[in-house]
Amino acid sequence: YFGQSCFQVFLDKLPSTVLVNVYASLFAVPTGLILGIYAALKKNKWQDHVISTGVMVMVSVPSYVYAFLVQYFLCFKLKLFPLVMEAGTDYFSWEMIRSMLPAVLSLSFSSIAGYARYTRAELTEVLTSEYLLLARTKGLTRAQATSRHAMKNAMVPILPMIISSFVGILGGSFVIEKIFAIPGVGQLYLQSITLFDYDVFMVDCVFYVFIGLLAGIIVDLSYGFIDPRIKMGEK
């Protein structure tokens, strides 16, 4: 990176990290919520057991294991995707998006499991609450009570977690970026350590600290917007 501004190098690497993690979040959030809602509605039935077992497996396995499996089966054996990300800056071309998909899938599994487990736990608690029973006694069907009341209240603790994940996508993933040769911030961080490039290393550290603090602040503020009953600083 000699002869270049460390900030310029950092900005050049940022789009790859952001896009891969945005795609992973856009895939993981709805998939995890749907699985969690379905498992809560089918509590203690075989569907719930299957989803819960799958979630437990996905949570237990590190993301780099998924990366190797995706790379071996989908990229090497089936030839569905390239082994590494395409070079270049045409980030929205089909070839570039296709080359990002293995990394997107590898990053998504753990997030899907987290969203599904958390959504199931929150929605199950809400479905057994007294006010939902009151809604049923007023004549609402189970689907109406779930959609109008249960989902709204269950989303109060879930939405801040989703917001936090979207803010944290800028941080990237060191291991995934290294495995799939993604020219992003994570790989830049590792290269700066290997090359003893302290300027780039310090810029990366400041960036990660800023992202962590920003995510915490946004999550704290989001509670008041999601549920007006929550007022910070009031007695």
DAGI-V360461 format. One record per helix or strand. SS is the DSSP state (@ for helix, = for strand). FROM is the first residue (numbers start at 1). LEN is the number of residues. If there is no record, write none. Layout:
# DAGI-V360461
SS;FROM;LEN, SS;FROM;LEN
This chain:
# DAGI-V360461
@;6;36, @;46;15, @;63;15, @;94;34, @;130;8, @;142;30, @;174;6, @;185;10, @;198;29
